Amino acid sequence: MTARVLVVDDQAVVRDGLVLLLGLLPDIEVVGSASDGEAALRLVTAERPDVVLMDLRMPRMDGVEATRRIRAEFPDTQVVVLTTYTDDESVFAALRAGARGFLTKSADAEEIARAVTTVMNGDAQLDPGVQRRLLNTVTGTAPPGETPGTAAAPAQRSRFSPRHTRQAPRANRTPRAGTPPYAGTSSGAGTPPDGLTPREAEVLRLIARGMSNAEIAAALFISEATVKTHINNLFAKARVRDRAQAVAYAYRTGLADPREG
């Protein structure tokens, strides 16, 4: 059965990229896109999609309120949150509002498609990191150095709470004409910018080549969970919100060469 999906995100580059990506997947039909919660409600009323892919932080009406109203007025429409934010407040607010899925923007096409199918079947699909956070909160445990219920995802801290995370200087991020600021390889030559580790730089190069999380894991002989950890860390350090911005950053800093494709 074909899933009818609505995409909601305030960033045009993310929204358009998701529409393009989902349009290439079998058994998914994109019925529209919206830039805020109010527009999303209007489109849900008109199109009655099976699933809404919902960002959280948007103007006029945020993703939590839009999710709450969609689930109240259109109970047959499921919501999967797709966001940068994985702090406890965002996670719990979205789930309380009725979201059946919660993914980060490091998710690849396969994960998004799986989440759409899962929630349509009446089940829930949560990012593994979010699942661990929920378990830690419920059991009152947390990783060393964290207080249960207070930890925030690196990307959320980096972009919206800079006082909690010191960022490396950005002055050298723009390359001089004809000379990329970083020409390192997986062998370790050169120093990656913004505090990226050599492994994070390697993961970023593979993202820029269009590889999925599963393909990166296979290429580097690591697990997909480890790949996602590297992606979340490099997103925080590079101050990017999604894969599209990460690719642009990789080219801008010389971490990736467009000719490699």
N, C-alpha and C positions, 0 to 999 in steps of 0.2 A: 504494500500500500504506500502510495506517495504521501510524504509529510508536507503539509503546507506551512511554511515558516515565515515569520515576520522578524526583521532585523531592526534593533533599536540601539543606536549609539550616537552620541553628540558629535563625535569626530568624523568628518566626512570621509577621510582617507580610510579609517577603520571600517566604517559602515559600507562604503563602496567595495572595499576589499572582501568583506564577509559575503556580500551579495554575489560577487564574482566567484568566490571560492565555493559557496554553497550551490551555485548554479551549475557547477561542474560535477557535483556529486549525484549518483543515481538515487532515485526514490526521494528526492527533495525538490520541492518547488518553492521558490521565494516569491511570496505574494505581495511584498512591499517592504519599505524601510522607513524609519522615522528617526528624527534627531532629538526627540524629548518625549516624556511620558504622555503629555497631552495629545501629541500627534499619534503616538502609539495607540491610545485609547480609541481615537477616531478610526484608525485603520483596523483595529480589532473588531470594532462595531461593523465596519463595512465588509471586511474580508473573512472574518471568523477563522483565523489560522488555527492549526493544530498546536503549534509551538511558537512561543516568542523568545528570541534570544535577546536578553535585556542587559544593558549596561546599568550601572548604579548611579553614578554622579552625573546628572544632566540638569540643564536649566529648566525653569518653569515647573516641571514635575519630575522628581527623581525616580529612579528605578524601583525603589521600595514601595512608594505610594502607587506607582503605576501597576506594579505586580499585585498589590492588595486589591485594587479596583478591578483589574482584569479577572482575577480569581473569584471575586465576589459577583461580578456581573456576567462573566462568561466561564463558568466552571469547567467546560469541556476544553478550554484552551490552557495548555500547560506553559509554564515559564521556566526557562533555563537562564540563570544569571551568567553573563560572560564579562568579567571585569578584572581590573588590576588589583582591586582591594580584597584582601583576605583577613583583615583585622576582625576580631570577634564581634564588634558592633555591627559591621556590615554583613557578616555571615548570618548572625542570628536574626537581624532585622529582615533580611531577604527570605530566610526560611520561615519565619513567623508570618510574613506577608503571603506565603503560599508557593514560593518557588520550589520546584521539584528537582532542579539541577543547579549546581554551582561550579563553574569552571573559571580558571584564570585565563588571561589572554595569551599565555604561553601554550595553550592547548592547540593541537594541530587539527587538520580537517577530519581525520579518523575519529578523534576523541569527540569532536563536536557532533559528528553524524551519529556516533554511538549514544551520546546523551539525548539527542532528539528522539531516537528510536526507543530508548529506555523510558523516558518520561511519557511517551505516547502509550506505552504498554502499562502505565500505572506505577512504575517503579521510580526510584530516585537515583540520580547520578551526581556524585560529589567528587571534586578534585581530591586526590589522595592526601594532600597536605591539609585540606579543610577537614577531611575525615579524622585525621590525627588530632587536629586542634579541637574538634568537637569531643573526641574521646578524652583528651586531656582535661577539658573543662568539666565534663561529666564526672570523671573519676578523681578530679582534684589534683592531677599530676601535670607536670610540664617538663620540657627539656631543661637541662642544667642552665641556670642563669635567667630563666623566665618565670614569671608569676602566672599561674593559671588564669586564663581569661583576659590577659592584658597584652599578649604578644601581637605584633602587627607584621604583616608581610613586608619584606624589604622594599618592594616597589611602592607600597603605600607610604611608608615612612619617608622614602627618598623624595617623592614628588610633592607631598603635601605636608610633611612635618620635617623640614630640613634641619631644625634645631636638634632632632634626635639622631641625625646621620650626617657626619661631615663628609662632604664630597671632595674628591680630588680636584685640583685646579683644572679649569676648562680652557685656559688660554691657548694651549697647543693643539686644540682639537681640529682647527682648520688647517689643512696642509698648505705648504707653500707651493707655488706653481711648479707642477711636474714632479713634486717630491712628496710622497705619502709620509705622514709623521710616524708610521709604524710599519716596518717591513718584516716583522717576525714571522716565524713559521712554527709548526708543531714541534720542531726540534729544539725550540727555546731561544732562537736568535731574536734580539730586540726585546724591548720592554713594552707590554701592552699599555694603552692609555687608561686613565681614570681608575687605576688600581685593579684592573681585570687580571685574573690569573692566566697563565698560559693555556690551561684547559678551558676556561671560559672564553678566551679569545678563539680557540679552536672550534668550540661549539658555535660561536657567533659566525665564524667563517662558513660553517656547514649550513647554518640557517640562511645565510646570504646566497647559498647555492640552491636554495629551494628544498632542502631535505626536511622530512618530517622528524618528529621526536624519535619514532621507532627506527628510522633510517640512521639518524645520528647515533643512537644507542648501538646499533649493529656496527657502524663504522668505527666507533671508538671502543668497542667491547666493554660497554658499561650498561647499566640498567636504564630503562626509561625514567624511573623515579630519580635517578642521579642526573639524567639530562635535564629534567624539569627543575631540579635544584640549581643546577648551573645557570639555566635560563633565568630563573627568578633573581638570582644573585647578579647576573650581568645586566638585567633590566634595571635593577636598583642603582648599580654603579654608573651605568650609562645614561640614567634618567630617561629611559624610553618606556612606553606603555604597552607596546605590542610588537609583533614580528616585523610589520612594515617599517616602523620607526627604527627597529634594531638593524634592519638591512641598510637603511639610509645612513645610520651611524657607522656601520661597518665600512661602507664605501667612503664616507667622508673622512674617516680616520685612517684609511689605508689598511684596515684589518682584512678587507676583502677586495679582490680585483674583479671588476665586472667581466673581464675577459675569461675568468675561470669557468663561469656558468655551470 
